[in-house]
Structure formats: C-alpha cells, structure tokens
Amino acid sequence: MPGLDPIRLSEIVYRGIARIRDGVEERRYYRFRGGRWYGGIATGDVVGCNLRCKFCWSWRYSFYMDKGFYQTPYQVYEKLTRIAFRRRYRYVRLSGGEPTISRRHLIQLLELLDNTRLIFILETNGILLGYDRGYAEELAGFRKIAVRVSFKGTTPEEFEKLTGAKKEFYQYQFKALENLIDAGLRPGEQVYPAVMLSFSPEENIRGFLDRLREIHPVLAEDIDPEYVILYKHVVRLLKMNKLKPRMAYTPDGIPEFMI
C-alpha cells in the first residue's frame, strides 16, 4: 500500500477501533498477558495501527479494525494491574497496534495508573506525537510514564519501503522525541528511541545515530535495537512483501544472518 498518509489513516482506523459509551472512550483489544520483556511486564494488545509494516509481528490484528473486543479504560486498568500485582511486575504497557490512535482512552487509562506504583511504558511509532505537540505535552504531564518511540528503519527511504507510508512522515518520529523532551520528559529515562535494524546497512545506522545526537546526545547512547523475529506468520508476511532482512532472530532467540 505505497503512499500511505499515517495521519489520515489514524482517523480511519479510529472510527473502527474506538467508540464512545456514556462519555467514555472504549477501544478494541485482542488480549491481555504477562511477559518477560522489560524484566516482566503486563501487556494489553490493542487492535489497529496507522502504519502497515511489512515485518509486523502483530499484523493479523494491527492491520484490521473489526477484531477483538471493546474495553473501557477502567477495564484495561483492572486487567493490567491484576496481572502486574499477581506477578510482582513493575511495568505495564499497551502494545500490538498503535496506542496513541485512541487519545481519550489512553489519557483516561494513564490517569488511573498514575495513582499506582506501576510505570507505564508507551510503545508508539511516535507519528501522532510528532504531528501534534499538544498530545506530547499532555502525556508529559503524567508522573509514571516512559515513552518508547519505535523507528521503522534508519532513513526516510527505509521507512517508506518498510511501512508503505510516504517517506516525508518519517520526520515525525524524530519530532516526537523533540516534542516529548521539550515538554519535560527526561531523555534516556522517560523518553528513548527504539529502531528496527534488520534491514539497515551500517552507513544508514551511522547517519541515524548522528540525527539522534542532534536532538540530544543521550538518545544515541540509549537505543533499544529491534530485529525481526521469524514467527511463522511473520515469515509469511515477509514473503508476501518479497522482503528479506539482513539479520533476524528465530523464536528461540538464535540469530540468523541472511545477507
């Protein structure tokens, strides 16, 4: 789907994955779970995304709008805290799709979680936060939040190839970091970059790091690298898109060098 406009797609997806009931914004989820990431974290996996990444591990739900089940922010709060407290986790998150598409739902959930000991990790591609400075400022008002901006490649050209979105929207991922830092979040602690590196040559990675240093030196030292995990449904998607990673991992954590 070349030439996607992620801002416009966010509006379309929102109409399929969110609804207002009695003044409360409900959003579609497809599961809640505990897991080993971040040393242990409770996760709510959301339906719907504003990109169409050709390596997405959650594409069976993130590409669609009619799956899963609606939840209020309070229902999500109850499920996440139940998992976290039972397993003695410190962290909770939303994952799977793009959490920022349902803004009111996300903010109401953060208001509930802000009164607990838990830290909320917002995993996002950052495009809406780069597009709307006010959204970044609103998120920065919460005490117990960390924002992980997940870059889809290391150049605008990689971004376009990997996501199907127009390459000019890549800048909004960097702008998200700038907006969040300007709003008061501490780089490296409360806001940091992740980046998909499975398709990137070394020279592109070096340029990406240089761009991060221009925003704040700490960002280039605190990257969370991402690599494709070769689940069967991910391999299927890669083949559909005739895309071959330079490096990936098996589900057992074994690296595979393909180029």
C-alpha positions as CSV (number, residue, x, y, z in Angstrom):
1,M,0.0,0.0,0.0
2,P,2.5,2.7,-1.1
3,G,1.9,6.3,-0.4
4,L,0.1,5.9,2.9
5,D,-0.7,9.0,4.9
6,P,-0.5,7.8,8.6
7,I,-2.4,10.9,9.9
8,R,-5.3,10.2,7.6
9,L,-5.1,6.5,8.3
10,S,-5.3,7.2,12.0
11,E,-8.6,8.9,11.5
12,I,-10.0,6.0,9.5
13,V,-8.7,3.4,12.0
14,Y,-10.1,5.3,14.9
15,R,-13.6,5.0,13.6
16,G,-13.2,1.2,13.5
17,I,-11.4,0.6,16.8
18,A,-12.9,3.2,19.2
19,R,-16.4,4.2,20.3
20,I,-17.9,6.5,23.0
21,R,-20.3,5.0,25.6
22,D,-21.7,7.1,28.3
23,G,-18.9,9.7,27.8
24,V,-16.1,7.1,28.0
25,E,-13.9,6.1,25.1
26,E,-13.7,2.4,24.6
27,R,-11.1,0.7,22.5
28,R,-10.7,-2.7,20.9
29,Y,-8.1,-5.1,22.4
30,Y,-7.4,-8.7,21.4
31,R,-5.6,-10.0,24.5
32,F,-4.1,-9.2,27.9
33,R,-0.9,-11.1,29.1
34,G,2.1,-11.1,31.2
35,G,5.6,-11.4,29.7
36,R,9.3,-11.3,30.1
37,W,10.1,-8.1,28.3
38,Y,11.5,-5.2,30.5
39,G,12.2,-7.8,33.2
40,G,8.5,-8.6,33.5
41,I,5.5,-6.5,32.2
42,A,1.7,-6.7,32.0
43,T,0.5,-6.0,28.4
44,G,-2.7,-5.1,26.7
45,D,-2.5,-5.8,23.0
46,V,-4.6,-3.3,21.0
47,V,-6.2,-3.6,17.6
48,G,-5.4,-1.2,14.8
49,C,-2.4,0.8,13.6
50,N,-1.6,3.8,11.4
51,L,1.3,2.0,9.6
52,R,1.4,-1.2,7.6
53,C,4.8,-2.5,8.5
54,K,5.9,-5.4,6.3
55,F,7.6,-7.2,9.2
56,C,5.0,-6.7,11.9
57,W,4.6,-9.5,14.4
58,S,1.0,-8.4,15.1
59,W,-0.2,-7.8,11.6
60,R,-3.1,-10.1,11.9
61,Y,-4.7,-7.6,14.3
62,S,-2.9,-4.3,13.7
63,F,-3.9,-4.2,10.0
64,Y,-7.6,-4.6,10.8
65,M,-10.3,-2.7,12.7
66,D,-13.0,-5.3,13.3
67,K,-11.3,-7.8,15.6
68,G,-11.0,-8.1,19.3
69,F,-13.4,-6.7,22.0
70,Y,-14.1,-3.2,23.4
71,Q,-12.7,-2.3,26.8
72,T,-13.1,0.9,28.9
73,P,-10.0,2.5,30.4
74,Y,-11.1,1.1,33.8
75,Q,-11.5,-2.4,32.5
76,V,-8.0,-2.2,31.0
77,Y,-6.7,-0.8,34.3
78,E,-8.2,-3.6,36.2
79,K,-6.7,-6.3,33.9
80,L,-3.2,-4.8,33.7
81,T,-2.9,-4.2,37.4
82,R,-4.3,-7.6,38.3
83,I,-1.6,-9.2,36.1
84,A,1.2,-6.9,37.4
85,F,0.4,-7.2,41.1
86,R,-0.1,-11.0,40.9
87,R,3.3,-11.5,39.2
88,R,5.0,-8.6,41.0
89,Y,5.8,-6.7,37.9
90,R,6.9,-3.1,38.0
91,Y,5.7,-2.2,34.4
92,V,2.6,-2.2,32.3
93,R,2.2,-1.3,28.6
94,L,-0.1,-1.2,25.6
95,S,1.4,-3.0,22.5
96,G,0.4,-4.8,19.4
97,G,-1.0,-1.9,17.5
98,E,-0.7,1.9,17.9
99,P,-1.9,3.0,21.3
100,T,-2.0,6.7,20.5
101,I,-4.8,6.5,18.0
102,S,-7.4,6.5,20.8
103,R,-6.2,9.6,22.7
104,R,-9.0,10.0,25.2
105,H,-8.9,6.3,26.1
106,L,-5.1,6.4,26.6
107,I,-5.3,9.6,28.7
108,Q,-8.0,8.1,30.9
109,L,-6.0,4.9,31.4
110,L,-2.9,7.0,32.4
111,E,-5.0,8.9,34.9
112,L,-5.9,5.7,36.6
113,L,-2.4,4.2,36.5
114,D,-0.8,7.4,37.8
115,N,-2.1,6.6,41.2
116,T,-0.3,3.3,41.4
117,R,3.3,2.3,41.9
118,L,3.4,1.0,38.3
119,I,5.3,2.6,35.4
120,F,3.5,2.7,32.1
121,I,5.6,2.2,29.0
122,L,4.0,3.7,25.9
123,E,5.2,1.8,22.9
124,T,4.5,4.0,19.9
125,N,5.7,4.9,16.4
126,G,5.5,8.5,17.6
127,I,3.9,9.9,14.4
128,L,0.9,11.4,16.1
129,L,3.1,12.8,18.9
130,G,5.4,14.4,16.3
131,Y,2.4,15.8,14.4
132,D,0.6,17.2,17.5
133,R,2.9,18.9,20.0
134,G,-0.1,19.3,22.4
135,Y,-0.5,15.5,22.5
136,A,3.1,15.1,23.6
137,E,2.7,17.8,26.2
138,E,-0.4,16.1,27.6
139,L,1.5,12.8,28.0
140,A,4.4,14.5,29.7
141,G,2.1,15.7,32.4
142,F,2.0,12.2,33.9
143,R,4.5,11.2,36.6
144,K,4.9,7.5,35.8
145,I,5.3,7.3,32.1
146,A,8.1,6.2,29.8
147,V,7.7,6.7,26.0
148,R,9.5,4.3,23.7
149,V,9.5,5.8,20.2
150,S,9.9,2.9,17.7
151,F,11.5,4.0,14.5
152,K,10.7,2.0,11.4
153,G,14.1,2.0,9.7
154,T,17.0,4.4,9.8
155,T,16.2,6.6,6.8
156,P,13.1,8.0,5.1
157,E,13.6,5.6,2.2
158,E,13.7,2.6,4.6
159,F,10.7,3.9,6.4
160,E,8.7,4.1,3.1
161,K,9.8,0.7,2.0
162,L,9.1,-1.0,5.3
163,T,5.8,0.7,6.2
164,G,4.1,1.7,2.9
165,A,3.8,5.3,4.3
166,K,5.1,8.3,2.4
167,K,8.7,9.0,3.4
168,E,8.1,12.5,4.5
169,F,6.2,11.2,7.5
170,Y,9.4,9.7,8.8
171,Q,10.4,13.1,10.2
172,Y,7.5,12.9,12.7
173,Q,9.3,10.1,14.6
174,F,12.2,12.5,15.3
175,K,9.8,15.3,16.0
176,A,8.1,13.1,18.6
177,L,11.3,12.8,20.6
178,E,11.8,16.6,20.3
179,N,8.3,17.4,21.4
180,L,8.4,15.0,24.4
181,I,11.8,16.3,25.6
182,D,10.7,19.9,25.2
183,A,7.6,19.0,27.2
184,G,9.8,17.9,30.1
185,L,10.4,14.2,29.8
186,R,14.0,13.2,30.5
187,P,15.9,11.7,27.5
188,G,17.2,8.2,28.2
189,E,14.9,7.8,31.2
190,Q,11.4,8.9,30.3
191,V,11.8,9.0,26.5
192,Y,14.1,7.0,24.3
193,P,14.3,5.6,20.8
194,A,13.9,2.0,19.5
195,V,14.7,1.2,15.9
196,M,14.2,-1.7,13.5
197,L,17.7,-2.6,12.3
198,S,17.0,-5.8,10.4
199,F,17.0,-4.1,7.1
200,S,19.6,-1.3,7.6
201,P,23.2,-1.2,6.3
202,E,25.9,0.2,8.6
203,E,26.2,3.6,6.9
204,N,22.4,4.2,7.4
205,I,22.7,3.3,11.0
206,R,25.6,5.8,11.5
207,G,23.5,8.5,9.9
208,F,20.6,7.7,12.1
209,L,22.7,8.0,15.3
210,D,24.0,11.3,14.1
211,R,20.4,12.6,13.7
212,L,19.6,11.4,17.3
213,R,22.7,13.3,18.6
214,E,21.4,16.5,17.1
215,I,18.3,16.2,19.3
216,H,20.1,15.0,22.4
217,P,23.4,13.1,22.9
218,V,21.9,10.7,25.3
219,L,19.4,9.4,22.7
220,A,22.2,7.9,20.6
221,E,23.6,6.1,23.6
222,D,20.3,4.6,24.7
223,I,18.8,2.9,21.7
224,D,16.6,-0.2,22.0
225,P,17.5,-2.2,18.9
226,E,14.8,-4.2,17.2
227,Y,15.2,-7.2,14.9
228,V,12.6,-9.3,13.1
229,I,11.6,-12.4,14.9
230,L,10.8,-15.2,12.5
231,Y,7.5,-16.4,13.7
232,K,5.6,-18.4,11.1
233,H,3.1,-15.6,10.5
234,V,5.9,-13.0,10.2
235,V,7.8,-15.2,7.6
236,R,4.5,-15.4,5.7
237,L,4.2,-11.6,5.7
238,L,7.8,-11.1,4.6
239,K,7.3,-13.5,1.7
240,M,4.1,-11.7,0.7
241,N,6.1,-8.5,0.5
242,K,9.2,-10.0,-1.0
243,L,11.2,-8.6,1.8
244,K,14.4,-10.2,3.2
245,P,16.0,-9.0,6.4
246,R,19.8,-8.7,6.7
247,M,19.6,-10.1,10.2
248,A,16.7,-11.7,12.1
249,Y,16.1,-14.0,15.1
250,T,14.3,-17.3,15.4
251,P,11.6,-17.5,18.1
252,D,14.2,-19.3,20.2
253,G,16.5,-16.3,20.1
254,I,19.0,-17.7,17.6
255,P,20.4,-15.0,15.2
256,E,20.1,-15.6,11.5
257,F,22.2,-13.6,9.1
258,M,20.6,-13.6,5.7
259,I,22.8,-11.3,3.7
